Amino acid sequence: MNGASREALASARERLDALTDNTSVDAAKLAGELAAVTALLDREVSLRRVITDPAQSGEAKAELAGRLLGGQVGGETLDLVSGMVRSRWSQSRDLVDALEELAATADLTAAQRGGALDNVEDEIFRFGRIVSSNTELRAALTDRGATAAAKSELLRSLLGGKANAVTERLVIRLVTQPRGRSLEAGLESLSTLAAERRNRMVATVTSAVPLSDVQRARLGAVLAKLYGRQMHLNLDVDPEVLGGISVRVGDEVIDGTIADRLAEASRRMAG
């Protein structure tokens, strides 16, 4: 992707991260619904063109998405898709590519929550090696004359009970909805997404006032250097901290707020 589509995808990724960082959101359900929307827009070319038409206002396109998907998907999925159709896309296909990526990322997030992301990444890699060494299996999985149901059944017989459920879902979607890609390219893309998810950390930042874009970028760079990994910032504003910021990464808290320093001074005087 390039130009407007690259920016739209970056925004969509941020919105997905914000959603899935909330553990009350069912990441697996979100993944399934995003995959269903992907299949719909991949199949309905005219609809895809309408909701990416730059001549139409973002709100009009979001309203159309709401009428089409309302009652069919959950509120989180609808909000995410509505935000995406409000964005500008260089090509209508780019929107579908982005939805497909977000569906896979949501599934990988579900695996990460369950402590199985490393296993899923390894299983995708090993499945790719098996396919590359078995010409008959590859031919069966890429046969254009075979139905999606037949391919799904074959994959379930191979992976069911042996691989993580997320791995099974990702591979079945890739094989039954290749969207013009080779099987190898699709598996490589999934491996890349899994690696990016594994290397990502989340920092919850609390400040007395909202941080500016410059401050957010500077803080993100500092934390990424400190932890040696990509850092996503969840920002919260709490006037009671009085000043400074508090950063929580996992179980570790870096507190530089005035309230914390006052509390420490009070403890010392009391002691």
Secondary structure, 3 states (H helix, E strand, C coil): CCCHHHHHHHHHHHHHHHHHCCCCCCHHHHHHHHHHHHHHHHHCHHHHHHHCCCCCCHHHHHHHHHHHHECCECHHHHHHHHHHHHCCCCCHHHHHHHHHHHHHHHHHHHHHHCCCHHHHHHHHHHHHHHHHHCHHHHHHHHCCCCCHHHHHHHHHHHHCCCCCHHHHHHHHHHHHCCCCCCHHHHHHHHHHHHHHHHCEEEEEEEECCCCCHHHHHHHHHHHHHHHCCEEEEEEEECHHHCCCEEEEECCEEEECCHHHHHHHHHHHHHC
